[in-house]
C-alpha cells in the first residue's frame, strides 16, 4: 500500500524490512519478548570488538541503558520481527545482554498495584 | 559481563489492552502514558474499507496497524508498558507475542458493538491469564447496567466488569488498579489451591 505512505517519506529509499536481516525471519535466540530489557555489554577488546553492521551498531548505541525490545524496534524504525532478529544476533554475539524476569513475587505485584493506584 | 550487572536490575512489566476495532485502545493507553502514543495510526484506506467493519464507528478514520504502546515509569526500577492489540481480526496472529509474559489484560467493550470484543474475550479466557472487562462509555451510546453487560458477554462473577472513560487518566488508572487486584487475587487463589492439593 505504497499510496498510503506520507508524502514526506522518501519512497525511493524504501528498503524491504527483512533485507536488513539478510532475509532471516527467525531470531537466533527465541525468547525475546516485547518488554525484554536489553543492554550493551562493554567489550574488553582494545578496538571495541569486531566492527558491526550499521543497524547492529545503532542498536548497541541505543542500548547503553537498558532498553526494551519494543523500544528498539520503534527507535530504529523497523518491524518488531526484524528488530528481534537483529537483537538476537547481538545477544548471541555477546554484544548485548538480556534479562528475563521469572514469575514476579507477590510483593512486587503489590508494589506495582500501589504505584498504579497512586498514578 | 560488565559492572552493569551490579546495579539494581530494572524491571519492565506489561499489561495488554485489547478489544474490537475502534473501541478506544489507543486513547486508553494515551490517557496514562508518559510517552506520546506512538504514531502507528494509518489512515483507513479504500483498500481496507469493506475489510474492516466500521458499522457503528463510521467516524473513525485511523486505525492501529503496528505496535501501539505506552510507558509509565512507576518508580526508578519499574517501568510499566501498555501494549494495544491490533483491532483488526486479521492481525490476531500478533497476539501471542503481545500476551506472553503479560501481567494481565484489559478487554475494552463498546456497548454499541458488544460482539466485537468476543474474539478478545475468547482468546483471554482460553489463555487463562487474568483480565478485566472495561466498558468504555461513548457519548450517545445507550447505558446498560454492568450486570446486563456481564450477562450479554456471558462471563462469570470471577471476571471484574468495570466502567471507564478511556480519555480520562483517573478512569484509566482505576481500571488498571482493578486489573492489578485481579492479578493479585488470581495469584493468591492459585497458591491456596496449590497448597490445598498438596
Interface residues (C-beta under 8 A of the other chain):
Chain A: X1 X3 X4 X33 X34 X35 X36 X37 X39 X41 X42 X66 X68 X70 X73 X74 X79 X80 X97 X99 X101 X104 X106 X108 X109 X110 X111 X112 X113 X115 X116 X117 X119
Chain B: X1 X2 X3 X4 X5 X9 X10 X11 X12 X13 X14 X32 X38 X42 X43 X45 X47 X66 X67 X69 X72 X74 X75 X78 X79 X80 X81 X83 X97 X98 X100 X101 X103 X169 X173 X176 X177 X180 X181 X183 X184 X187 X188
